[in-house]
């Protein structure tokens, strides 16, 4: 064999090994992030006042809220909410996000369900929406824990 053939073969083998190792490592990092979000959900991370204020500042989101849900979000934003009210406010925020998806039309719901297989895929889909889209505005207004809960809600409705 010629020397160049051996060099190309060695380089190809090294590239295959490198890509074979890099892809599972990237998947492991994403899996680790998802585990951290699940652990935070189980630890009972509460819905914050900053999240509530930001969500209330999105007019399209606020228009979809039921009166009692809006009152709960205002209580959380003011800092006068109990633990149960915080849980109720997060649940209403998640269901309101789902209502925004449904209001956008069946093609958006279908795309959301298709992207909801993995959290990272869903996050990338939402972040790929136009900057003025109410779905993206509500997503960005929600904190990381609420975003995970939104994804879980959409994922469970597939």
Secondary structure, DSSP 8 states (H G I E B T S, - for coil): --HHHHHHHHHHHHHHHHHHHHHHHHHHHHHHHHHHHHHHHHTT----HHHHHHHHT-HHHHHHS-HHHHHHHHHHHHT---HHHHHHHHHHHHHHHHHHHHHH-HHHHHHHHHHTTSHHHHHHHHHTS-TT-HHHHHHHHS-HHHHHHHHHHHHHT-
